[in-house]
Amino acid sequence: MRRKEPTSGRSRDTPVRRSSRLQPDRVGEQVSREPQSLRGSHVADILSPRESIRAHRKQVKPAKDPSPSPPRGSSQSSEEAEAHEDSGQTVLERDTALLPQPNIEWEVVKDKRARLQVLETSQPRSTKARPQMERRTTASSQGRVENETFALGQQSRAGIAARSKAATMKKADSSKSQAGAPQKWAKRLPYRSVLGFLLFFLILGFVCWFAWKHGNPGSFLGLAGYEAWRWSNFPKLWNAVEECSSQCSLVLVESIPSTLDYETLTPHHPSIYQAWMNLLDGANSSVEIAAFYFTLRDSDVHVEDPSSKQGKAVFESLRALPSRGVKLSIAVNSPQFSQYDTDELARHGADVRYVDMKNLTGGILHTKIWVVDRKHIFVGSANMDWRSLTQVKELGAVLYNCSCLARDLHRIFAIYRILGKDGASIPPKWPADLAAKSGLTHPLKLQLNGTGGQLYLSSSPPALCSSGRTSDLTAILSTIEDAEDFVYIAVMDYEPQCTFCKPKRFWPVIDDALRTAACERRVKVRLLISCWKHSHPAMFVFLDSLRVLSYEPLHCPIEVKLFVVPSEGEQPPIPYAHVNHNKYMVTDRIAYIGTSNWSEDYFTRTAGVGLVVNQSEASAGTPGQTLRQQLEKVFIRDWDSPYVQPLSKHWECSRK
C-alpha cells in the first residue's frame, strides 16, 4: 500500500471527531465570555490541552497531588504552561483579593457539587504553594476559572461558617462546663455543710464554756483588776488544776491587853503579833491584806506610846517586802482617818487600793484577812492597828499550808481589788474565775491538825458574793440552826436593828433565830457582849429583851453578860482601846470566826468575812483538840473571868 504523506495541516475533507468539532465552538464561546485583557494569554492553553497536561505532569508529581487532573485532549509546551501559570496567578490574585483568605486545605471528594472541603485543622499556606494550587485549575475552558473563583469564595464563606460554628460549639462546651461546675460544687456541698456545722458547734461550745468560766459578759469589766487577761495567765485555761494541800495546820491566836491578868487563866494561845511576824518572815512571793484601816504606828495619835512597838515592827516588815522580791498588795477602806502608813508603803513598792464602799454599798470595808503565798491565811477581828496587838482583846485563826482555803480567800480579796479601781462599780454577776471554791453546800474536806473536818468561807454583803459564795448572815443563821446543845456568842456589838440607817429600823433576823433555838429547841444560848464608852445605849435594851425570856413562864435558856477591859486611868487615854473586839461563835458542832459586828449594816452593806469549821465527826477525845473545842474553852474562860459584869450594870461601863 501506498503511504500517504503527512501533512502539517488538516484538510477540510478530512473527517473530524465530534469532540474536535465541538471544541472550537466551545472555545469560541468561552473566549467571547472572557474579559478582553485575558483572551490573548489563554488562547494557547485552550487550543493545546495535551501539552499543558504534559508540562503539568513534569513539574508536579501525581502521587503528591491529590487534586483532579485536567481533561484529556489538550497539549501545551512547558513555556506556555509557565506563561499560563503566571497569567492564572494574576487572575486568581485579582479575583480573590476582595475575599477573606481562610485556612483551608483542598481534598478530592466524589460529590461534584462540593469539589472542596474545609478542614479546621489546616495550617496557612505560603505564597510558594499558590502556583501548585493554580495548576489544578482546568485549562479546558476559561469559564472554569470563574467557577474556581466562585468555588474559592464559597470555600472562604464555608471556612468562615465553619469557624463560627466551631466558636459556637466551643461556647456551648464552655457553657456546659460552667453548667456542670455547680453540679460538681453541689456534690461537694454536703461535705462543706458538715464542716460548717462542725465549726458552728465548736464555736458554740467554746462560747458556752467561756460563759461558764468567766460568767456574764457584763462582769468582764472587772477582770482587768483581777489580772485574768494577761498573756501569762492564758496557759491556765488548759492546764490541770493544781492540787491543794489537804494537811492544814490551824492555830488559834489572840491579843490580850496588858490590863488583863490572864496568867492564871487558861487556855493560853499564841499572840496575833507573833503570828503576823511569822507569816511575813516566811513570805516568798506575795502578801495580800484587806483591812479597815492601817495605823500600825502611833503617828495617828501624835503621841509615842511604848505599846506601839509591836505595831511598828510589823510595819517595818511590810515595808521591806518589795525589796525582798515579795509583792505586797493592800485593799483598804476609803476614806482613811490617816494615810501615813499606806502612803509610805506605796512609796516603797506596795500596791495599795482604796475601796470606797460607802459609794458602792453604803457601808465600809470591815474585813481583816491575810493571804500569804496563796498557802497561809489569817482571819480574825484584829485590824491593822498597833492597838490591836497590845490594847484591844482580839481573836483570830491562822492556817498554814492550806492552799485550797488560801486560794478561795484570795478570790474574796480579788473582789476588793477590783472595787478599788477608779470608777469601779459592782457588776450584776461576778466572773466565774472568782467563784467560791467552798460554801455551805460544798465545804472543803481537809485535815486540820490531823483531824478531819469540813470548812468554808462566807462573805458579806451579798452584792460582793461571787457564784457559790455563802453570805455571812446565812453562815451565822445555819450555824445557830444546826446547834443541838448550846450556842456561845462573843461579839463587840449586838443590835437587832439597822444601826447606821436614817431612820433606824428593827431587824430581828438573828434575834429570832436565837429565840427559836432557846425557846423551841431548848438550846442553851449565851451572849458575851462588850461594854465600853462607845457602846450604843439601844443595844442593852435589845439584850435585856432576850434575857427576860429566861423568866417564868418561858424559862428559855438564854444568858447575857458584859465583858469589860479595864483602862486603869491611863493619861493621856488611848482612843479606841481597851475593848473586847472578838467576833466569834461556837456551838456543840461548829466553830465560826468572823470580822463583823452583829447588826443589819454589817451583813447588808459592809464587807466582811467568816470562817466556818465543822469537826463534829471527830471524837471528843481527839488529841490536840479541834478548833471547836479550843474555841469553846476560850469562851468559858472569858465567861468565868473576873472581867465579866451582869447586864444590869451596863450603865457603869458605858459611861467610862
Disulfide bonds with the S-S distance in Angstrom:
Cys244-Cys404 1.43
Cys248-Cys402 2.23
Cys498-Cys501 1.62
Cys519-Cys556 1.98
Cys531-Cys653 1.51
